[in-house]
Amino acid sequence: MLLRKTRSASSASLSVGVLRQQNAWLGLLSFFAGGDTGKL
């Protein structure tokens, strides 16, 4: 049970890190696109 908890916690933190990385890439793309996020 403890192993399952730690595994779910690590996967949750990993997904949060991936979401932050995706947000950073989206910010860079919107910056290069002139801030027009409607085209993306």
N, C-alpha and C positions, 0 to 999 in steps of 0.2 A: 504493500500500500504506500509506503514511504517512497519507494522507487518510482511508483506511478506518479506521485505528487511532484517529485523533483523533475521527472521527465516532462510533465505537462507544463511546469513552470519554465523550464529551459526552452521548450518549444514556443511558449508564449513570448518570452523575452526575445527569442530569435525572430518571431514574426514581427514584433515591434521594431526590431532593428531593420528588418527588410522594408517595413513601411516607411521608416525614417529615410532610408536610402532612396526609396522610390520617390518620396516627397522632394528630396534634394535634387534628384535627376529631373523631376517635373519642373522644379523651380528654375534649373539651368535651361531647360528647353524653352520655357515660357520667356526667360530673359533673352535668349538668343532669337526668339520669334518676335521680339519687340513687345513682350508683355501681352500679346494677343493669345489668350488661352482658348478662344473659340475655335481656332484652326486645329488645335490638337485633338 
